[in-house]
Amino acid sequence: NSCCPVELLITDIQMPGLNGLELIGELNRHNIDLPTLVISAYSNQELQLKLARLGYDNLLIKPFDEEALVGRVTELLEQKNQQQRVN
């Protein structure tokens, strides 16, 4: 029972309890298709491979400026809208 549908998820990789990769895994297990932007202070090939295996390629490395964040969010929402028009 939600008043507002969720349009986008922004998650960090390092979080207490459930990390970002585990959160994305949970979304996948529950068949929740949600545009997701992953942020992290660390970027390495292993992280990028793990994200790719989970079907996510939207990684924004900290520190980032407001313009980069807004641009990436805008891209993801536009992609979602285009996919909805096609389907």
FITOR-705458 format. One record per residue: residue number from 1; residue in three letters; x, y, z of N, C-alpha, C in turn. Coordinates in Angstrom, 3 decimals. Example, Ala and Ser with C-alpha at 12.3 -4.5 7.8 and 13.67 -1.06 7.14 Angstrom:
2
+-----+------+----------+----------+----------+----------+----------+----------+----------+----------+----------+
| seq | type |      n.X |      n.Y |      n.Z |     ca.X |     ca.Y |     ca.Z |      c.X |      c.Y |      c.Z |
+-----+------+----------+----------+----------+----------+----------+----------+----------+----------+----------+
|   1 |  ALA |   13.190 |   -5.690 |    7.800 |   12.300 |   -4.500 |    7.800 |   13.200 |   -3.300 |    7.800 |
|   2 |  SER |   12.850 |   -2.250 |    7.080 |   13.670 |   -1.060 |    7.140 |   12.900 |    0.030 |    7.870 |
+-----+------+----------+----------+----------+----------+----------+----------+----------+----------+----------+
END
This chain:
87
+-----+------+----------+----------+----------+----------+----------+----------+----------+----------+----------+
| seq | type |      n.X |      n.Y |      n.Z |     ca.X |     ca.Y |     ca.Z |      c.X |      c.Y |      c.Z |
+-----+------+----------+----------+----------+----------+----------+----------+----------+----------+----------+
|   1 |  ASN |    0.847 |   -1.179 |    0.000 |    0.000 |    0.000 |    0.000 |    0.886 |    1.233 |    0.000 |
|   2 |  SER |    1.190 |    1.708 |   -1.189 |    2.118 |    2.818 |   -1.329 |    1.416 |    4.000 |   -1.974 |
|   3 |  CYS |    1.688 |    5.169 |   -1.448 |    1.060 |    6.364 |   -2.021 |    1.778 |    6.813 |   -3.282 |
|   4 |  CYS |    3.042 |    6.527 |   -3.358 |    3.857 |    7.023 |   -4.470 |    4.714 |    5.893 |   -5.032 |
|   5 |  PRO |    4.580 |    5.601 |   -6.322 |    5.415 |    4.541 |   -6.882 |    6.881 |    4.979 |   -6.893 |
|   6 |  VAL |    7.755 |    4.029 |   -6.727 |    9.189 |    4.295 |   -6.772 |    9.613 |    4.265 |   -8.233 |
|   7 |  GLU |   10.287 |    5.312 |   -8.675 |   10.712 |    5.415 |  -10.069 |   12.164 |    5.026 |  -10.272 |
|   8 |  LEU |   12.979 |    5.119 |   -9.205 |   14.412 |    4.945 |   -9.334 |   15.009 |    4.623 |   -7.973 |
|   9 |  LEU |   16.017 |    3.767 |   -7.967 |   16.741 |    3.452 |   -6.739 |   18.162 |    3.971 |   -6.871 |
|  10 |  ILE |   18.612 |    4.700 |   -5.861 |   20.009 |    5.104 |   -5.756 |   20.546 |    4.428 |   -4.507 |
|  11 |  THR |   21.587 |    3.622 |   -4.678 |   22.147 |    2.897 |   -3.542 |   23.667 |    2.993 |   -3.533 |
|  12 |  ASP |   24.213 |    3.016 |   -2.356 |   25.656 |    2.951 |   -2.193 |   26.038 |    1.479 |   -2.099 |
|  13 |  ILE |   27.282 |    1.172 |   -2.373 |   27.750 |   -0.203 |   -2.213 |   27.959 |   -0.508 |   -0.734 |
|  14 |  GLN |   28.644 |    0.369 |   -0.027 |   28.948 |    0.140 |    1.388 |   27.857 |    0.740 |    2.267 |
|  15 |  MET |   27.054 |   -0.130 |    2.843 |   25.997 |    0.291 |    3.773 |   25.974 |   -0.708 |    4.916 |
|  16 |  PRO |   25.543 |   -0.272 |    6.082 |   25.443 |   -1.214 |    7.203 |   24.292 |   -2.196 |    6.983 |
|  17 |  GLY |   24.470 |   -3.403 |    7.407 |   23.407 |   -4.407 |    7.291 |   23.398 |   -5.069 |    5.937 |
|  18 |  LEU |   22.786 |   -4.440 |    4.988 |   22.622 |   -4.975 |    3.637 |   23.397 |   -4.076 |    2.687 |
|  19 |  ASN |   24.441 |   -4.604 |    2.020 |   25.193 |   -3.732 |    1.118 |   24.463 |   -3.583 |   -0.214 |
|  20 |  GLY |   24.955 |   -2.691 |   -1.046 |   24.286 |   -2.398 |   -2.311 |   24.148 |   -3.593 |   -3.231 |
|  21 |  LEU |   25.181 |   -4.434 |   -3.291 |   25.094 |   -5.627 |   -4.139 |   24.032 |   -6.594 |   -3.621 |
|  22 |  GLU |   23.943 |   -6.736 |   -2.305 |   22.917 |   -7.610 |   -1.719 |   21.521 |   -7.041 |   -1.974 |
|  23 |  LEU |   21.384 |   -5.721 |   -1.889 |   20.097 |   -5.083 |   -2.165 |   19.662 |   -5.343 |   -3.604 |
|  24 |  ILE |   20.584 |   -5.185 |   -4.543 |   20.267 |   -5.447 |   -5.946 |   19.901 |   -6.921 |   -6.142 |
|  25 |  GLY |   20.617 |   -7.809 |   -5.469 |   20.282 |   -9.235 |   -5.540 |   18.876 |   -9.512 |   -5.038 |
|  26 |  GLU |   18.489 |   -8.848 |   -3.967 |   17.124 |   -9.002 |   -3.437 |   16.083 |   -8.495 |   -4.436 |
|  27 |  LEU |   16.348 |   -7.373 |   -5.061 |   15.426 |   -6.865 |   -6.088 |   15.264 |   -7.891 |   -7.198 |
|  28 |  ASN |   16.380 |   -8.458 |   -7.656 |   16.327 |   -9.464 |   -8.714 |   15.543 |  -10.694 |   -8.277 |
|  29 |  ARG |   15.782 |  -11.156 |   -7.049 |   15.073 |  -12.349 |   -6.554 |   13.566 |  -12.130 |   -6.484 |
|  30 |  HIS |   13.159 |  -10.892 |   -6.273 |   11.726 |  -10.586 |   -6.176 |   11.173 |  -10.035 |   -7.492 |
|  31 |  ASN |   11.972 |  -10.172 |   -8.559 |   11.561 |   -9.716 |   -9.901 |   11.127 |   -8.256 |   -9.915 |
|  32 |  ILE |   11.853 |   -7.419 |   -9.193 |   11.571 |   -5.986 |   -9.175 |   12.505 |   -5.324 |  -10.179 |
|  33 |  ASP |   11.916 |   -4.831 |  -11.252 |   12.667 |   -4.176 |  -12.317 |   12.615 |   -2.679 |  -12.064 |
|  34 |  LEU |   13.699 |   -2.154 |  -11.557 |   13.740 |   -0.764 |  -11.142 |   15.057 |   -0.156 |  -11.610 |
|  35 |  PRO |   15.011 |    0.975 |  -12.334 |   16.265 |    1.628 |  -12.690 |   17.068 |    1.895 |  -11.418 |
|  36 |  THR |   18.334 |    1.533 |  -11.445 |   19.164 |    1.621 |  -10.248 |   20.482 |    2.298 |  -10.573 |
|  37 |  LEU |   20.819 |    3.278 |   -9.744 |   22.107 |    3.949 |   -9.832 |   22.904 |    3.549 |   -8.605 |
|  38 |  VAL |   24.068 |    2.977 |   -8.841 |   24.937 |    2.543 |   -7.760 |   26.025 |    3.589 |   -7.589 |
|  39 |  ILE |   26.244 |    3.994 |   -6.350 |   27.325 |    4.926 |   -6.073 |   28.342 |    4.254 |   -5.163 |
|  40 |  SER |   29.595 |    4.618 |   -5.357 |   30.644 |    4.009 |   -4.566 |   31.878 |    4.897 |   -4.578 |
|  41 |  ALA |   32.630 |    4.820 |   -3.516 |   33.914 |    5.513 |   -3.474 |   34.987 |    4.670 |   -4.140 |
|  42 |  TYR |   34.674 |    3.427 |   -4.431 |   35.646 |    2.497 |   -4.995 |   35.167 |    2.005 |   -6.350 |
|  43 |  SER |   36.049 |    2.038 |   -7.315 |   35.731 |    1.478 |   -8.624 |   36.869 |    0.547 |   -9.016 |
|  44 |  ASN |   36.527 |   -0.693 |   -9.158 |   37.525 |   -1.637 |   -9.654 |   36.829 |   -2.618 |  -10.581 |
|  45 |  GLN |   37.608 |   -3.380 |  -11.277 |   37.053 |   -4.301 |  -12.265 |   36.157 |   -5.353 |  -11.609 |
|  46 |  GLU |   36.541 |   -5.807 |  -10.421 |   35.737 |   -6.816 |   -9.736 |   34.328 |   -6.292 |   -9.430 |
|  47 |  LEU |   34.237 |   -5.066 |   -8.928 |   32.925 |   -4.468 |   -8.644 |   32.129 |   -4.322 |   -9.926 |
|  48 |  GLN |   32.765 |   -3.841 |  -10.968 |   32.057 |   -3.664 |  -12.232 |   31.570 |   -4.999 |  -12.787 |
|  49 |  LEU |   32.360 |   -6.060 |  -12.637 |   31.928 |   -7.383 |  -13.092 |   30.746 |   -7.896 |  -12.274 |
|  50 |  LYS |   30.802 |   -7.701 |  -10.954 |   29.690 |   -8.128 |  -10.105 |   28.411 |   -7.404 |  -10.489 |
|  51 |  LEU |   28.505 |   -6.104 |  -10.724 |   27.327 |   -5.336 |  -11.131 |   26.818 |   -5.804 |  -12.486 |
|  52 |  ALA |   27.722 |   -6.061 |  -13.418 |   27.322 |   -6.527 |  -14.750 |   26.600 |   -7.868 |  -14.662 |
|  53 |  ARG |   27.104 |   -8.773 |  -13.801 |   26.441 |  -10.072 |  -13.630 |   25.030 |   -9.912 |  -13.078 |
|  54 |  LEU |   24.832 |   -8.870 |  -12.272 |   23.502 |   -8.603 |  -11.720 |   22.629 |   -7.806 |  -12.697 |
|  55 |  GLY |   23.212 |   -7.395 |  -13.828 |   22.452 |   -6.670 |  -14.841 |   22.471 |   -5.166 |  -14.676 |
|  56 |  TYR |   23.444 |   -4.644 |  -13.945 |   23.505 |   -3.206 |  -13.705 |   24.830 |   -2.660 |  -14.202 |
|  57 |  ASP |   24.758 |   -1.559 |  -14.926 |   25.990 |   -0.938 |  -15.419 |   26.035 |    0.552 |  -15.099 |
|  58 |  ASN |   25.194 |    0.981 |  -14.217 |   25.136 |    2.390 |  -13.856 |   25.855 |    2.617 |  -12.539 |
|  59 |  LEU |   27.126 |    2.991 |  -12.650 |   27.963 |    3.197 |  -11.481 |   28.481 |    4.623 |  -11.507 |
|  60 |  LEU |   28.295 |    5.336 |  -10.413 |   28.783 |    6.702 |  -10.273 |   29.782 |    6.707 |   -9.123 |
|  61 |  ILE |   30.994 |    7.146 |   -9.419 |   32.076 |    7.095 |   -8.438 |   32.133 |    8.390 |   -7.637 |
|  62 |  LYS |   32.239 |    8.236 |   -6.309 |   32.385 |    9.391 |   -5.423 |   33.834 |    9.856 |   -5.441 |
|  63 |  PRO |   34.106 |   11.094 |   -5.270 |   33.132 |   12.183 |   -5.159 |   32.606 |   12.553 |   -6.545 |
|  64 |  PHE |   31.368 |   12.984 |   -6.590 |   30.760 |   13.445 |   -7.833 |   30.042 |   14.747 |   -7.542 |
|  65 |  ASP |   29.825 |   15.518 |   -8.585 |   29.125 |   16.788 |   -8.379 |   27.643 |   16.621 |   -8.669 |
|  66 |  GLU |   26.897 |   17.614 |   -8.293 |   25.435 |   17.584 |   -8.452 |   25.038 |   17.391 |   -9.908 |
|  67 |  GLU |   25.778 |   18.017 |  -10.809 |   25.479 |   17.911 |  -12.233 |   25.588 |   16.466 |  -12.725 |
|  68 |  ALA |   26.616 |   15.763 |  -12.276 |   26.794 |   14.359 |  -12.674 |   25.651 |   13.505 |  -12.159 |
|  69 |  LEU |   25.239 |   13.725 |  -10.921 |   24.137 |   12.956 |  -10.337 |   22.832 |   13.232 |  -11.074 |
|  70 |  VAL |   22.513 |   14.497 |  -11.270 |   21.276 |   14.856 |  -11.969 |   21.289 |   14.316 |  -13.392 |
|  71 |  GLY |   22.435 |   14.398 |  -14.055 |   22.535 |   13.880 |  -15.421 |   22.290 |   12.391 |  -15.492 |
|  72 |  ARG |   22.876 |   11.642 |  -14.574 |   22.707 |   10.184 |  -14.573 |   21.270 |    9.796 |  -14.236 |
|  73 |  VAL |   20.672 |   10.473 |  -13.263 |   19.277 |   10.196 |  -12.899 |   18.369 |   10.493 |  -14.086 |
|  74 |  THR |   18.598 |   11.605 |  -14.749 |   17.802 |   11.971 |  -15.919 |   17.912 |   10.904 |  -17.005 |
|  75 |  GLU |   19.144 |   10.435 |  -17.271 |   19.357 |    9.373 |  -18.262 |   18.554 |    8.123 |  -17.931 |
|  76 |  LEU |   18.645 |    7.693 |  -16.679 |   17.956 |    6.467 |  -16.268 |   16.441 |    6.601 |  -16.400 |
|  77 |  LEU |   15.899 |    7.726 |  -16.008 |   14.451 |    7.920 |  -16.099 |   14.001 |    8.030 |  -17.555 |
|  78 |  GLU |   14.807 |    8.659 |  -18.406 |   14.471 |    8.730 |  -19.833 |   14.499 |    7.336 |  -20.466 |
|  79 |  GLN |   15.496 |    6.521 |  -20.104 |   15.568 |    5.146 |  -20.610 |   14.338 |    4.363 |  -20.181 |
|  80 |  LYS |   13.929 |    4.527 |  -18.924 |   12.748 |    3.826 |  -18.419 |   11.507 |    4.246 |  -19.203 |
|  81 |  ASN |   11.356 |    5.548 |  -19.443 |   10.202 |    6.036 |  -20.189 |   10.188 |    5.516 |  -21.619 |
|  82 |  GLN |   11.362 |    5.442 |  -22.260 |   11.444 |    4.913 |  -23.617 |   11.055 |    3.436 |  -23.649 |
|  83 |  GLN |   11.511 |    2.671 |  -22.674 |   11.170 |    1.247 |  -22.608 |    9.676 |    1.061 |  -22.397 |
|  84 |  GLN |    9.061 |    1.899 |  -21.589 |    7.623 |    1.789 |  -21.331 |    6.830 |    2.108 |  -22.586 |
|  85 |  ARG |    7.315 |    3.071 |  -23.400 |    6.616 |    3.400 |  -24.647 |    6.705 |    2.258 |  -25.642 |
|  86 |  VAL |    7.854 |    1.556 |  -25.664 |    8.045 |    0.436 |  -26.595 |    7.157 |   -0.736 |  -26.197 |
|  87 |  ASN |    7.053 |   -0.977 |  -24.895 |    6.247 |   -2.109 |  -24.406 |    4.822 |   -1.691 |  -24.403 |
+-----+------+----------+----------+----------+----------+----------+----------+----------+----------+----------+
END
